[in-house]
Amino acid sequence: MEILSTILTAILVAVVSAIGIYLNRNDKARAIALTLDLLAKDAVIAAEKLSAAKVMDGKTQALKARDILEREMHQLGFTDVQLEQISNAIEHAWAELKSNGTLDEYKKGE
């Protein structure tokens, strides 16, 4: 009976530990997603402001916004964010800011 109790205790500790790791990963993923969403908009606006001062095509603007967002995420300690996630966040933010008219404020020559 004592051996069974020891085995069950060991299994319970392993399960609780695994659940804790799983929840921690989900919290981190949620934090990354929220942070990407917030900072992507700022990166897009920064790139748009830079393009008003310099001549930049859309691809260069997108690369600049991606670089800004990647640097900001690393500064916040999110070093394992994939480039695809960053690019998707930039594209989403650009579409959202364009559709709601925010980017119109930063157009060149206007």
N, C-alpha and C positions, 0 to 999 in steps of 0.2 A: 504494500500500500504506500509506503514511504517513497519507493522508486517511482511509482505512478504519479504521486504528488510532485516530485522533483521534475519529472518529465513535463507534466502539465504546466508547472510554473515556468519552465524554460521556454515552452512553446508560447505561453501567454506573453512573456517578456519580448520574444521575437516578433509576435504579431503586433503588439503595442508599438514597438520600435518601428516596424514597417509602416504602420498607419501614420505615425508621427512624421516619418520621412515623406510619405505620400502627401500629407497635408501641407508640409513645409514647401514642397515643390509646387503644389497648386497655388499657395499663397504667393510664392515668388513669380510664378507665371502670371498670376492676376496683377501683381504689382508691375511687372514688365509691360503688360498690355496697357494698363492705365497710364503709365509713365510715357510709353511710346505715343499714345494718342495725344496726350497733352503737349509733349515736347515737339511732336511732328508739326503741329500748327505753328509753333514759334519758329521752327527751322524753316518752314516754307515762307513765312513772312520775312524772315531775315534774308533768305535768298532772293525774294522778290524785291526787297529794299536794295540789296546789292546790285541787282540787275537794273534798277533805275539809275544807279550811279555809273554802271559800266554796261557795255554792250554784251549781253549774254543771250544765247539761244535757250530754248526750253530744256534741252538735254543738259546743258551746263548748269542751269538753275537747279535741276533735279539732283545732279551730282553734288552740287554745293550744299543743298538742303540735307542730303543724305549724310554728307561728311559732318555737318553741324550736329545732326541728331546722333550720329554714332559717337562723336566726341563727348556730347553731353551725357549720353547713357553710360559711357565708360567712366566719366567723372563722378557719376552717382553710384558707381560700383556694379553696374549691370554689364559685366564683361563677357557674358555668354550669349548675348543677343546676336542672332544671325543676320547677316546682311539682307537676306530676303525679307525678314520681318521689318527691318528698317525701311527698305524700299517700299514695301506694301503700306506701311504707316504714312510715308511721305506721299504716295499716290492718293491715298484716302484723304489725307488732310488737304492736299491740293484741290481735289475735286470738291470737297466740302466748302473750302474757303472761296473757291471760284463761284460755286453755285449760290452762295449767300452774299456775294458781292464784296467781300472783304478785300480780295486781291485787286479790285478795281482802284482802290486808293493808291496803289503803288505802281500803276502803269506808267511806262516811260512817256515823257512828253505831254502828259496830261495834267 
